[in-house]
Amino acid sequence: IFIRMGTSAGIGVEPGTVVITEHALNAQLRREHRQVVLGEVISRPTILDQTLAQALLMCQNDPNIPSTLGSTLCAEDFYEGQGRLDGAFCDYTEEDKEDYLKRAYTAGCRNIEMESCAFASLCHRASVKGAVVCVTLIDRLKSDLMEAADVARYDELVRRPHKLVIQFVKRQIGLKIKESREAAATAKSAQQQPPTTEAAAVAS
């Protein structure tokens, strides 16, 4: 199992929300990762393990930390690729930005980052169960910058994905220990059972 943890910008969710990625979408809102290999554009699917995503969500036991499943918009850069208005270059309007983000929201996206497509494509290609768990720092439908209150609690916010994944790991270890103990108890019980009539007759 590979799990990517990190920060992200939210789309229609409050800052501090932990988003567990169901689908990784590229900047064109497609479930694919494009890579240039030997001058040719190769497209590979961005598939994440849905059972793993559900298991991670079930491990969220803190009522003060909102968590949700959702698609992740994977941008190619921090500014224009995410529709920001505060970069060195900006050849679109605020209305253009809002339209794009709303289309992403309608497509199921609940956050934006820049790694999920490559990560999901790699995991799927390698037949490895993969998951992406990111906390949102802002809601891009409302602002391009973090609010002062969220800046003040930044250290706590960035630890939220780690807390969730730690709970998942603990649960998995607990399940393994339980299975091991049950198997040992079954084996011990089988050894302590008296021989059957057939077995006793053969022994005599």
Disulfide bonds with the S-S distance in Angstrom:
none
